[in-house]
């Protein structure tokens, strides 16, 4: 019998949550969301997560939280797209107190990558794969022979004198009103840098924009095989729920 778990994906603009059958990766029912509070301080964000959890009582036990940060042993180490008051905080403890339940924190792109590698676009990859999520920033997850190298921050590579995510993220596309040809030219520059540094066998492109992959896939150029994320914007929630499994 599959165990159901609550997964939460914290983004720069919204916090998403859903109940997942962790043995199959299936999202049970609809994913729900709430705006990311501004400022997204620990207390305010924990309250937002608690409010979402109350609306999904069927997701019992430990809760997985995918977070836009380097996370080591539950502690937040970077804050590029979240309030800086999180730096040094034990995210698992902060949210755990608000929920009254055990919580597991992990990097958001790592969570999305875990979902894709186990149940989605990367499940048949035996070599090297990189998951890239395009949203408020650019998240990354690196896998070799199915094993995760946690907390890579490839969205912060330098491109044209700035961080790559400030050049080619989905938020940049929206802010600059770029059509797909103009945005994909930027993405291709970024993919060229990723390939030159890592030479992965497969690159999985994720984030909500991947739901429109068919509209821009013909514009993409890369040495690696490119695949759209199977779970698109749901991958972080599914991977977070998977991470809540007992070791």
C-alpha angles and dihedrals in degrees: 000000000000118000117230119220136178117244124192126193116196114205135175093258106021143019114223128196137181144160114250134192094229095199092061105021090236118150108228112217125334125333112239130206145191131193115269104250118249111250092029095210120166096257095045095045092045089053090051091051091047090052091053091047091054089057091054105049092158089072099084135176125017117013124218118215122194108205133189095240146073102274121196119180089338094307120124110234104172135032111191096139102018134063112289091230086081092068109117093004120132098237095190091055095045095051092036090060091051092049099036087226138096114273134197119205125200139159111284097231090047088055092050091047092051090055093048095045095049103037109002145045095335102044093108096045112115097171128047126325136176123202114207120190118199114203134100085343134356115271125194139198123187122206130183117187088346094305120123122231095204130222102016110166102200092150087074096060112125117258123171092343096310140076112284093239089058088055105039112015122121089249090059089052090054096042094050094039091236120177117224096266092053094044095045090054086062092045090051091055089053093047090051089056092047091050094047091054102039111013094210121190092226135018116198115204114210145164125092091295089067087074084075094048093126090061095059107017092100090060096055122104124190141138090227123073108264122214132177116238111262093216097038109184093000096063096090093053092047093047092047091053089049090052090056090068114115111258 
